[in-house]
Amino acid sequence: MRKPSVFIPYCLLFVISLFFTSCTESFEDRCRREAKEFTDLQCPRLVDKHIMLDSMTYEANPQGFVYHYRVTGELDNPDILTDEALAPIIEAMLKNLRENISLRLYKERGLTFTYRYLSDSTGEPFVNVSFGPEDYQ
């Protein structure tokens, strides 16, 4: 007669503990994890000819996601990115955020969405735009 394997109860215990620890992940930890996963899978990504999405991070204060972009080439010029030139772009970003159903959970929680654009040549910020619940709801 075969003795039952000791390995099976330990595997079962491991699976059960894994299940319960994954259920206790806080919302903040989930946001951090998802930002890292997004960065690992999607970045760097060329958005258009002169804009590269480098990463996405989660910040606790204000609670929200930050998208880090790099501006290159012809757009890497502060004289081009004036407030007048940026106004329709910012409005389009807000419209996109309002219509993005994949962010519904985060918008329901009132997270802030920040878009940071840095100069590729100097590393200096060009644009830093944040949208909070008062903007996208």
Residue, then its C-alpha position, 0 to 999 in steps of 0.5 A: m500500500r502506498k503512503p500518501s505524499v507529504f508534498i500534496p498537503y504542503c502544495l494545497l497549503f501554499v495555494i490557499s495561503l497565496f489565495f488569501t494573501s492576494c485577497t488582502e492586497s490594498f487598493e494602493d498596493r494594487c495601483r502600484r502593482e498595476a502601474k509597474e505592470f503597465t510600464d513593464l508591458q507597454c513602455p517605452r512606447l512611441v505615441d507619435k513621431h516626437i512623443m515617447l511614453d516612458s513609464m507610468t507610476y502611482e503616487a499616494n499624494p495626491q492619490g493617482f497615476v502619473y504618465h511620464y512622457r519624453v518630447t523629442g525632435e522638433l517638439d523639443n522646443p519650449d517656444i512651440l509648446t505655448d499655452e495657446a498651442l497646448a490648450p486644445i491638446i489638454e482639452a483632448m486629453l481630458k475628453n479622452l480621460r472622461e471617455n476611457i472606460s478602462l479607468r472607471l474603477y480609478k475614477e470612481r475612487g477619485l484618483t488624479f491623473t497626471y501627464r508629465y512631459l519632459s524635454d529629451s535634450t534638457g530633462e526639464p519639464f515642458v508640461n505637467v497637467s493633472f486632472g482630478p475628479e472635479d475635472y473628469q466627472 
